[in-house]
Amino acid sequence: MDILKKELDSRYSEIKSQIEAIFAANSHITGWDVPEVDEKEATLLLLEYMQKALDEVKEETLKEING
C-alpha cells in the first residue's frame, strides 16, 4: 500500500490539474449559455454539482469493490 500511496502522491498535481480543467470548461460553458448569470452563484453551484458527481462516483466504485 505504501508504494501505491507514493505513486498517487506523486500524481496528485496531475489529478488536481485535470479537475481544474473540468471546472474551467464547465465555467466557460455556464457563462456562454447564461450571460446574465451571477458569477459567484454560478461558481458555487458548479462546485456543488462537481462534488455531487464525485460523491456518486465514489459511492458507485465502493459498491463495485465491496460487492
WOTA-V983248 format. One record per backbone hydrogen bond with DSSP energy under -1.0 kcal/mol. CO is the residue of the C=O (numbers start at 1). NH is the residue of the N-H. E is the energy in kcal/mol with one decimal. If there is no record, write none. Layout:
# WOTA-V983248
CO&NH&E / CO&NH&E
This chain:
# WOTA-V983248
1&5&-2.8 / 2&6&-2.4 / 3&7&-2.3 / 4&8&-2.7 / 5&9&-2.9 / 6&10&-2.1 / 7&11&-1.1 / 11&15&-2.5 / 12&16&-2.9 / 13&17&-2.3 / 14&18&-2.0 / 15&19&-1.9 / 16&20&-2.7 / 17&21&-2.1 / 18&22&-1.9 / 19&23&-2.5 / 20&24&-2.8 / 21&25&-2.6 / 22&26&-2.1 / 23&27&-2.3 / 24&28&-2.2 / 25&29&-1.7 / 26&30&-2.2 / 27&31&-2.0 / 28&32&-2.2 / 29&33&-2.7 / 30&34&-2.1 / 34&37&-1.7 / 38&42&-2.8 / 39&43&-2.5 / 40&44&-2.4 / 41&45&-2.4 / 42&46&-2.6 / 43&47&-2.5 / 44&48&-2.0 / 45&49&-2.4 / 46&50&-2.6 / 47&51&-2.4 / 48&52&-2.3 / 49&53&-2.4 / 50&54&-2.4 / 51&55&-2.7 / 52&56&-2.2 / 53&57&-2.4 / 54&58&-2.5 / 55&59&-2.6 / 56&60&-2.8 / 57&61&-2.5 / 58&62&-2.6 / 59&63&-2.0 / 60&64&-2.0 / 61&65&-2.5 / 62&66&-1.7
